[in-house]
Amino acid sequence: MGKWAEEALKRLREMGLDPYRAWLCAEYGMCPEDVDHAEVDRLVFMLVADLEAEGRNPVAEWEKRHMEERAGKRPAVATA
C-alpha cells in the first residue's frame, strides 16, 4: 500500500470510519453527523487512486457489498 493510501486510512480511522463506510459517505452521502463529507470524499479519492495504481479495484468490491446489503443478502452496516 502506498503512502497516500496509508495516510488516508489513518485519517479515516481517526474519524471512526473504515474504508467501506467512508466510501458510502463519499458516494451516497451516508455519513455520520460529525463527519466532514468533503474531507471524507478527498480521503476516499486518495485511497482509491493509490490502490488502483497497484492494480486493485476497491470500488467494485464496495459496490458489490452495497448491492448485497440493499438486496438483503448481507446485513447492512450502520452509517450514522
Legacy VTK file of the C-alpha trace (Angstrom):
# vtk DataFile Version 3.0
C-alpha trace
ASCII
DATASET POLYDATA
POINTS 80 float
0.000 0.000 0.000
1.309 3.376 -0.975
1.930 6.473 1.067
-1.345 8.174 0.083
-3.437 5.137 0.941
-1.741 4.763 4.317
-2.301 8.439 5.114
-5.951 8.256 4.027
-6.600 5.098 6.064
-5.014 6.627 9.151
-7.144 9.761 8.903
-10.339 7.814 8.145
-9.750 5.606 11.191
-9.248 8.722 13.316
-12.681 9.813 12.073
-14.131 6.444 13.101
-14.621 5.193 9.541
-13.442 2.032 7.854
-12.830 2.233 4.090
-16.276 0.860 3.175
-18.176 3.236 5.476
-16.048 6.099 4.149
-16.936 5.153 0.577
-20.656 5.069 1.480
-20.248 8.559 2.900
-18.412 9.871 -0.165
-20.560 8.116 -2.763
-24.042 8.235 -1.243
-23.800 10.890 1.467
-24.394 8.243 4.148
-22.156 9.995 6.659
-22.241 10.157 10.431
-23.367 13.611 11.560
-19.992 14.641 12.968
-18.018 13.828 9.797
-16.925 16.365 7.182
-18.251 14.928 3.904
-15.766 16.886 1.763
-12.797 15.607 3.747
-14.042 12.024 3.564
-14.526 12.411 -0.190
-10.950 13.627 -0.576
-9.553 10.810 1.560
-11.528 8.134 -0.287
-10.260 9.555 -3.588
-6.660 9.338 -2.307
-7.191 5.778 -1.082
-8.839 4.552 -4.278
-6.265 6.226 -6.552
-3.388 4.621 -4.673
-4.994 1.158 -4.625
-5.929 1.362 -8.310
-2.305 2.226 -9.110
-1.446 -1.134 -7.515
-3.962 -2.889 -9.752
-6.686 -3.253 -7.120
-10.316 -2.198 -7.557
-11.802 -1.496 -4.125
-14.797 0.378 -5.554
-16.015 -2.746 -7.354
-15.834 -4.690 -4.072
-17.664 -1.938 -2.171
-20.337 -1.612 -4.846
-20.938 -5.376 -4.740
-21.180 -5.306 -0.946
-23.580 -2.349 -1.043
-25.844 -4.093 -3.566
-25.847 -7.261 -1.438
-26.818 -5.224 1.614
-29.615 -3.493 -0.280
-30.880 -6.847 -1.555
-30.902 -8.240 1.996
-28.218 -10.816 1.194
-25.862 -9.286 3.734
-26.502 -7.374 6.961
-26.271 -3.633 6.365
-23.560 -1.631 8.079
-24.597 1.171 10.422
-23.621 4.518 8.925
-24.811 7.100 11.436
LINES 1 81
80 0 1 2 3 4 5 6 7 8 9 10 11 12 13 14 15 16 17 18 19 20 21 22 23 24 25 26 27 28 29 30 31 32 33 34 35 36 37 38 39 40 41 42 43 44 45 46 47 48 49 50 51 52 53 54 55 56 57 58 59 60 61 62 63 64 65 66 67 68 69 70 71 72 73 74 75 76 77 78 79
